[in-house]
Amino acid sequence: MAVGQSRPVWGAIVRPVTSLAVRAPGRVNLIGEHTDYNSGYVLPVAIDLGITIELEPTADRRIELTLAVDGRRASIDLDAIGRPAEDWTDYVAGTAWALADAGATLSGFRGRLTTDLPIGAGLSSSAALELAVAWALGGGAAPLDGRLAVARAAQRAENEYVGVACGLMDQYAVTFGEAGHALLLDCRARTHRGIDLPDELALVVVDSGVRRRLADSGYADRRAACERAVVQVRAVAPGVESLRDVTPELLERARPEMDAEAYRRARHVVTENGRVLAAAAAFEAGDLDTVGRMFAASHVSMRDDFDMSTPEIDRLVDLAAAVPGVVGSRLTGGGFGGATINLVLEASVPDLVAAVAAGYRTPDGGPATVRRVVASVGVGLVGPA
């Protein structure tokens, strides 16, 4: 097994057929899971795998978007979007609905979608689709005044039209990605600063082969437990607005007021916020030992307090931890399947690949897919098709 790009999930570009092309990257979250919708901190990276839409803008107020791999089509009237269809086209229709509701002037288009971004692997294929569609609806540019406004509209599409109560992290990272940098995102202020990633580190994603859709997973239950925890903490600290405001000391004071599940979910979020800030500072200081400790503690917290890992993911983390030169390994993304993110010294990447090949099989009995990814720029026009 070799490190490399994945086989395209929705097809590869065969020939240019249109006048413009927009591309939106996927993202991998280095650390900070389920902290975004709790107004906390996250450390995502936009990556060099993504979704491309080749398009021809039209004046007829219709979207006709075809998947290159199999010819499936989204056909949407911008003046009569209708109800969700409960398939991939909801991300297209929902984005159009949210942008229009925010006051955007939208152009119809005919387009073809290609991607090398795997679906259900925790690399935010949904946000990449939303932002690629948004730029296509804008004729190759942001359809609202400011990139943040577009990211928030895409989040609203996923929350209110698709029905996934996600935070802003995925759409933000896909929008504001920076080459060579992670984004230390403050989800309350909706601002970030770039964190330079050490040249000697490779980012390696190992796909467990366990697929999940967040709409079908325990994601909504986890969010509800966090909201319940805030209400319970207010019994001793009325000014608390979100788990972002809760310190470990306050959480322990409030513990008698909390049910056991809400306490454990809150403990993950409260301690994860601290780990994100510590990891960002350690990256800037070149302190890879601390980065590794934060990764390890984060995975344990996700596994034990948030119950969002799986045996397959835990196996991959254990395999990576035994490889010299692997700085850190943890579950990345919303959980309940997906992939691990591994920080690996360049010389040790082949050793990690070999360890995974020897020690892991996906649920269908095949080898895990290992992808080397690179921190890349956010959504935008990539030129004539």
C-alpha positions, 0 to 999 in steps of 0.5 A, spaced: 500 500 500 502 506 498 501 513 500 497 517 495 491 521 492 484 517 493 481 514 487 476 519 485 469 518 489 465 522 483 469 521 477 475 525 474 475 530 469 476 527 462 475 534 458 473 541 459 466 542 457 465 549 460 467 556 461 469 557 468 471 552 474 471 553 482 474 549 487 473 548 494 477 544 498 476 539 504 478 540 511 482 535 516 481 538 523 488 537 527 484 538 534 478 540 537 472 536 536 465 538 537 468 545 540 465 549 534 458 549 536 460 550 543 463 557 541 470 554 543 476 553 539 478 549 533 485 548 529 483 545 522 487 545 515 484 546 508 487 540 504 489 539 497 483 534 496 476 537 494 471 538 489 471 542 482 465 544 479 466 546 471 460 551 469 457 555 464 453 561 468 446 562 465 440 567 465 435 562 466 434 561 474 436 554 474 441 549 476 443 543 472 449 540 476 451 533 473 456 528 477 461 526 472 462 519 475 455 516 474 451 522 470 446 523 476 444 530 476 441 535 481 436 539 477 433 545 481 429 551 480 432 557 484 425 560 484 421 554 487 427 550 491 422 546 494 423 541 500 429 536 501 429 530 497 434 527 502 440 525 498 446 529 495 442 534 492 440 537 498 446 540 499 446 544 493 438 546 494 440 548 501 445 552 499 441 556 494 436 557 499 440 559 504 444 564 500 437 567 497 434 568 504 441 572 505 439 577 500 444 574 494 443 575 487 444 568 484 446 566 477 443 559 474 448 555 471 450 548 468 455 544 471 459 538 472 462 536 478 468 532 479 472 530 486 478 526 489 475 527 496 472 521 499 465 521 502 464 520 509 471 520 511 471 526 516 474 530 511 468 535 510 465 533 503 459 536 505 462 543 506 466 543 500 460 541 496 456 547 499 462 552 498 463 550 491 456 551 489 456 557 493 461 560 488 458 557 482 452 561 484 456 567 484 459 566 477 465 564 480 465 569 486 463 570 493 455 571 492 455 575 498 459 581 501 464 577 505 467 570 505 464 569 512 457 571 510 458 565 505 460 561 510 455 562 515 450 561 509 453 554 508 452 552 515 445 555 515 444 550 509 446 544 513 443 546 519 436 548 517 435 545 510 439 538 510 438 537 518 445 537 521 446 541 527 453 542 525 458 548 527 461 553 523 468 550 523 467 546 516 465 551 512 470 556 515 476 552 514 473 551 507 472 558 506 479 561 509 484 555 508 491 558 508 497 554 504 502 551 509 498 553 515 492 551 520 487 556 522 486 557 530 479 559 529 475 562 535 468 560 534 465 565 538 468 571 535 468 568 528 476 570 527 482 566 526 490 566 525 494 562 521 498 557 525 505 555 521 506 548 520 513 545 521 516 543 514 518 536 517 511 534 519 507 530 514 499 530 515 497 523 513 490 521 513 488 514 514 481 512 512 478 507 517 473 505 511 467 506 517 462 510 513 457 515 517 452 520 515 452 525 521 445 526 520 444 518 522 449 518 527 449 520 534 451 527 533 445 531 534 445 527 541 451 530 543 449 537 541 443 536 545 447 533 551 452 539 551 446 544 551 443 540 557 450 541 560 450 549 559 443 549 563 445 545 569 452 549 570 447 555 570 445 553 577 451 555 580 454 560 575 448 564 571 452 568 567 454 562 563 452 562 555 456 556 552 461 551 554 466 556 552 465 559 558 466 553 563 473 552 566 474 545 569 474 548 576 467 551 574 465 544 571 467 540 578 463 545 582 457 544 578 457 536 577 452 535 583 447 539 579 448 535 572 446 528 570 452 523 568 452 524 561 451 531 560 457 532 565 462 527 561 460 530 554 461 537 557 468 535 560 470 533 553 469 540 550 472 544 556 478 540 556 478 540 549 478 547 548 484 547 553 488 542 548 487 546 542 490 552 545 496 548 548 497 545 541 497 551 537 502 554 542 506 548 541 506 548 534 508 555 534 514 554 539 516 547 535 514 543 541 512 537 538 512 533 544 507 537 547 503 537 540 503 529 541 501 529 548 495 534 546 493 529 540 493 523 545 489 526 550 484 528 545 483 522 542 482 519 549 477 524 551 473 523 545 473 515 546 471 515 553 467 522 555 464 523 548 463 516 546 464 518 538 470 513 537 469 506 534 474 500 535 476 501 528 479 508 529 482 506 536 486 500 532 488 505 527 490 510 533 494 504 537 498 502 531 500 509 529 502 510 536 507 504 536 511 507 530 517 511 532 516 518 528 509 519 529 508 525 533 501 524 534 494 520 532 487 521 533 480 521 530 478 527 526 471 529 524 465 528 527 466 521 529 462 515 529 467 512 523 471 516 518 479 517 519 485 518 523 489 524 522 497 523 524 502 528 524 508 524 522 516 526 521 517 525 513 522 519 514 517 515 518 511 516 513 513 509 510 513 506 517 506 508 518 504 506 511 507 499 513 504 498 520 497 500 517 498 495 512 500 489 516 495 491 522 489 493 519 483 491 515 477 495 513 470 492 515 469 489 508 476 486 509 480 490 504 486 495 506 485 502 509 486 508 504 492 512 506 492 519 504 498 524 504 495 531 505 497 538 504 495 545 507 492 548 502 488 555 500 480 555 501 475 556 495 475 560 489 475 560 482 481 556 479 480 559 472 477 557 465 475 550 465 
